[in-house]
Amino acid sequence: MPNRRDFLRGVAGAAGGALLLGKDGLVKNVYGLPQPQADAGAAAVAPGKRREIKVGGRRVKTVDAHCHVNVPEVRDLLKGTPLERAGGGGAAAGGPEGMLLGPNRIALMDQEGIDVEAVSINAFWYGADRDLAEKLIDLQNQKLAAMCAQNPDRFVGFTSVALQFPDLAAQQMEDGIKKYGLRGAAIGGSVNGEELSDPKYDPFWAKAEELQGLVFMHPQDSARATGITDRAKGNGVLANVIGNPLETTFFLSHLIMEGTLDKFPNLKLMAAHGGGYLPSYVDRLDHGCLTFPQQCKVTLKKKPSEYMHMLYVDSLVFSPEALRHLVAVCGASQIGIGTDYPFPWTTTPCDHILETPVSNADKIAMLGGNMCKLLNIPVTT
C-alpha cells in the first residue's frame, strides 16, 4: 500500500497539473483502479483555472467543512515533552506540504470546485498537562489564524481546545473565536476514554452554545477508542474504515441518550464521515428503550431519531444513494461538503452532491449554503 510520502507526491503532482495514467490511458488512484472523474456534463478545467460550480445555471459558493491542516511551529514547543512522539504537531496526517495552506492546495481546490475550506487540526494533545495545553493551543490558534488570513477568501479555521480541562477548553474556544477570528472548535470524539456526554464537559458545551460557534467532531485513534484494535487487524484499513464511523456513532449516541442535547438544544454540532453509522440505523436507537426500559434511566424530550435534525454532518458517504438517504434522515439543511483532505477519499466532492437525486435547493444548501451560514462566510463569490 502506498505510504504517506507516496500520497504527498501524488498531491503535489496533481496540483501541478500532472496526472498519473495507466497503460489503458485512464487516470488511476492509489489502488491502481480508475480514479472517479467529474460527470460527463461538467466542463474540463485547465490547470490554473478555477472550476465554478453551478446549479440551475446559478453560480454557487462551495465550502468544504472537513479538511485538515498542520502548524509546523509547534514541533519546537513539543520537544522533550510526552507529545513529541504523539503527533509532532499532527504531521502524521499527510506530511508537511500536504497539511499546509499553500498554492498546491489552492490549485487542487480550484480543480475540484471548492471555494472555501474550513480547516481543523486533529487533536493529539488530550494527554498534555494544563501548562503545556495552554501554550500549545494558543500557539496553534495564532498560527492557524495567520495562515487563514493570507488567503481569507479561501480558508477559515476551527480553534483547537484542550478538552481534558473543560473550563480551559471553554475559554480557548472563546479566545479562538473572539481574539483570533476562528469560526468554531474542532474536537475528538472522546477524551482519554471518557464520553463527552459526561456532565464534567458541560462547561464546554455551554460555552459553545453561548458563542453559537460550530463544533466539528473528528474521531481520534478510533480503533483504540472503540475497543476494536484486535478485531480491526488485517487487510482493508479496518481500524479506519470501521473505527472512525463507529467512534462517531458512539459519540453522537451518548450525547443523545444521556440528555446532553436536551441540556444544550441550541448547540451547533457537526460530525465527520456522514455522522458515522447512526443515520443508517437510528431507528434501532428509538426502539432500544422501548424494548428494554429498565436500562434507560434518562428521560429524553423526544425520540432519539428526532435529534438527527439538530445535528450537522458532512457529505463523505461515497454514493448518491447514501447521500440521498442522509438527506432523508437529517435534512439537506444539516449537511455540508466533507473531503477529509489531504486524505484522498474523494476528488469529486461537488459532483457527488450534483449527482444526488435531490432538489436544486437541497444541492445549493449542501454545496455551501449551510456552511456559509454556520461559519459566517459571505455567500457571494
N, C-alpha and C positions, 0 to 999 in steps of 0.2 A: 504494500500500500504506500502511495506517495507520502513523504513526510511534510512537515510544515514548510521547510525550505523549498521543496519542490512546488508546493502550492504558491508560495510567495513569488517564485519566479514566474509562475503562470499568471498571477495577478499583474505583475509588472509588465509582462509581455502583452497581455490583453489591453492594458491601459495604453500601451504604445501603438495599438492598432494591429499587433501581430496576432494571428490565430494559429492554434495547433491543428493541423489537418492530418487525417488518416489517409491510407493509400486509396481509399474509396472517395476521397475528396470531401468527406463530411467532417465538420468540427467535432472533436472528441472531448469528453470530460475526463476526470481523473481515473475513471474505471475503464477507459477505452471505449465507452459507449457514445453514441451520437448525443451531442450536447443539445438540450432543448433550446429552440430558437423562437424568436418572435413569430406571431401568426402571420400568414401569408398577406394579410391586409395591412400589416404595419410597414411603413416606409423604412428602407435601409438608412442607417445613419453613418455618414462618413466620419472617419477618425477626426477628432477635434470638434465635431459638431454636436450640439445638444439636442437630444431627441425630445420632442414636445408631445405630451400625451393629450389626446383629445377624446371627448365623449360627446357624441351627437354633434360634432363639429365645434365643440367648445373646448378651449384650452383649459386644462385642469392642473392645478399645482399638486404635486405628489410629495408625500412625506413618508420616509422610512423610519419607523419608531424603534426598530430592533436592529441595532448595529453597534459595533464595539470600537473602543479607542483605548490607547495606552498613553501614559505620561512617563516618558523615559527618565525624567529628572528624579523620580522617587527612588531609583536604584541606589543612589548615593546615601539617601536617608536611611535605607533599609540595611545597609552593610553592617554586619556584626549583630544583627537582630534575628530573632527566630523567623521573621518574614522573608529573609533574604532568599531562602530556598522555596518558600511557599508561593512565589509568583514573580519575584523580581520586578514588581511593578506591573504584573499582568502580562509580561511578554510571552507567556506560553500560548496565548490565543492568536498566533498567526505570525509572529516575528515583528520586528520593529517597524519596517516600512509599511507593511500591510495594516498596522494599527494606528498610523498617523493620519492627519487630515491634509495631506499634500496633493500635488497635481495629479498623481496617478489615480488616487481615489476619486477625485472630481471627474477625471476622464471616464472612469467606469460608471459613475453616477450618470454622466451625460449619455453614455451608450445605452444604459438601461432605462432612462427616462425618469430618474429620481432627482427631484429638485432640491429637497432638503433632507438631511439625515439628523435625527435626534440621537446623539451618541452617548453611550454609557460605558463605565468601567466595571468589569466583573469583580465582585467583592472577593478579596483573598485575605482580608485583614481582621476577620472576626475573632481571631485569637490574640490580637495585639492588646497590650496594656493601655490604660487610658492616655498616658502621656504620648506614647507613640501614635496611637489612633488619632489624637488631636492634631499632631504635626503632619501626619500622612494625609489625612483628609483635607486639611487646609491647603497643603501643597498641591494635591491633585485638583482641587476645585479652582485654585488660582490658575494653574497651567491650562486646565481644560477651558476655562473661560477665555483665556488669552488665545488659545488655538481657534476657538469658535469665532472670536472677534476678528480674526484675519480674513474670514470668509463668512460674514454674518448672514448673508442671503442663502448660504448652502448648509450651515451647521448650527445646531443648538445642542445644548448639553444637559445631562442629568447629573445632579450632585451626587457624590458618594456620601455615605453615612456609616458610622460605626454602631451598628445595631446591638452589639454586645453591651452597650451602655445606652439604653433607650432615651434617657434625658439628654445625653450628648448628641445622639442621632437627631433628636428633635431640633436642637439648636443648630446643628450642622445643616439640616435641611433649610431652616430659616435663613441662615447665613448664605447658603448656596444660591437661594432664590433672590433675596433682597440685596446682598452685598455683591454677588458675582454675576447676577443676571441669568442663572441657570433655570431650567424650566420645570424641574421636578426632582425626584430622587430615584436612584437605581438601587435595588436591594436583592439579596439572595432569598431563597425560599424557606430557610430555617437558619438558626444561629446556634452552632455548637450542640446540635441535637435537640434544641428547643423549638417548639412551634410558635409562630408569630401571633397566634391567637391567645397565647398566654397573657393574662392581664398585665404582666410586667412591661409589655410592649405598648400598652395603651397610650403613654405619653407621646410616643412617636406617631401613632395613628391619629391622635387628637391634633397634633401639630400639622400633620399632612392634610387633615380635613379643614383645619382653620385656614391654611395657606392656599388651599384648592390647587396644589401642585400635583401633577400626575406622578404616581409611584409606579415605576416599572419593575416588575419582578422577573429575574432570570435565574434559573437553577444554578447551584454551585456544588461541585463534587457530588453529583446526584446519585451515583451508584452507592456510595457510602451513606449518603443522607437517607436513602430509601431502604437500605439494607439488602440490596441485590448484588453486591460486589461479586460474590462467588458464582451466583447463577448467571451473571452477565458476561462471564468469561467466554472466550471462543470467537468464532468468526462473526462479523456483522456489526461491529461497533455497538454492541447491545448496551453497554454502560451508558452511552449517549442516547441511542435511538429509543430505548425503553426508559432509561433512567431519567432523562430530562423531562419528558412529558409526565412521567409518574410523580416526580418531585413537585411539579406544578399542580398536579391533581390533588396531592396531599395538602399542599399549601392552601389552595382555594377551598377545598372541602372543610378543612379545620376552621378557616375564617367564617364560613357559612354556618357550620354546625355548632360552633362554640359561641355564636352570637356576636362576633366582632363586627360584622357588617350591620347588625342591628344597633350596636353602640354608636357606630360612625356611618350613618346612612348616606352622607354626602361625600364620602371618600371617593377619590378618583384613583382607581387601581387597575393596572394593565398587566396581563400575564403573557409571557412569551409562548411561542410554539402553539398558537391557537387555543390556549387555555389547557393544554395537556389533553388527557383523556376525558376530562369531566364533561365537556359539551357533548361527547358522543354517547354518554351513558348516564346523564344526570338524573333521568327518571328513576333509576335504581336508588339514588340518594333520597328521592322523595319517599320511596317505599320502605327504606330501612327502619325508620322509627314507627311506621305503621305495623310492620311485621314483628319488630322486637321493641315495643315501647318501654320495657323495663331497662333498656340500655340507653335510653335517651332522657337525660336529666335537664337539658336546656330547652326551654320553650321558645321557638322562633316565631317571628311576626308573620312569616309567610312560608310557602313551600320552598324547599331548597332550590328547586329548578328556577324559581322566580328571581333568585338573586343573580342569575346569569345576566339579566337585563341591567344590573348595576355595575357589572364588570366590563372591562375592555380587554380585548385580545388581539393578537396580531394575525396576519393572513397566512402564516407559514404552515399550511396544511396540504400543499402539493397537488391538489387536483380540483377542477371546477366543482365537482360534486361535493367534495369535502368542504369547500368554502361555501357553497350554497347551503349545506346543512348548518354550518356555523352561523350563517345569516338567519336561518330559521330558528335556531336556538337562542342566540344572543341579540339579534337585530343588527342590521347594517350600520346603525349609529354607534355600535360598540366595537368596531373593527378598524384596524389601520394596517398599512403595509408593514411587513417584517421580513428582513432578508437574512439576519444573523451574520452580516458582513463582519470580518473578512472570510468567514467560512463559506464555501461555495455551494450552499444548499440550493440556491436558485440564481439564475441570471436573467430571469424573465418575470420579475415580481409584478410589474404593471400589466403585462399580458395575462397573467394568472387571473387578475381581477376582471380585466376586459372580457375574457372568455367565459366568465362565470354567468350562468343564466339567471341574472337578477336585473332589476330596472336600472336605467341610466342614473337615476338619482342615487341609488344604492352604490353604484360603481364610483360616482363622484365622491360620495361620503367616504368610502373605504380608501380610495386612492390618496386622499389628502384632506378632505373637508373636515373629518372628525378630528384629526391630529392638529390641524391648524387652530381649531377652537381650543383644544385641550392644552396646547403648547404655546399659545399666543404667537402664532406665526401668521403674517399677513397672507390673505388668501390670493391676492393678485400676484402674478409672476413678474 
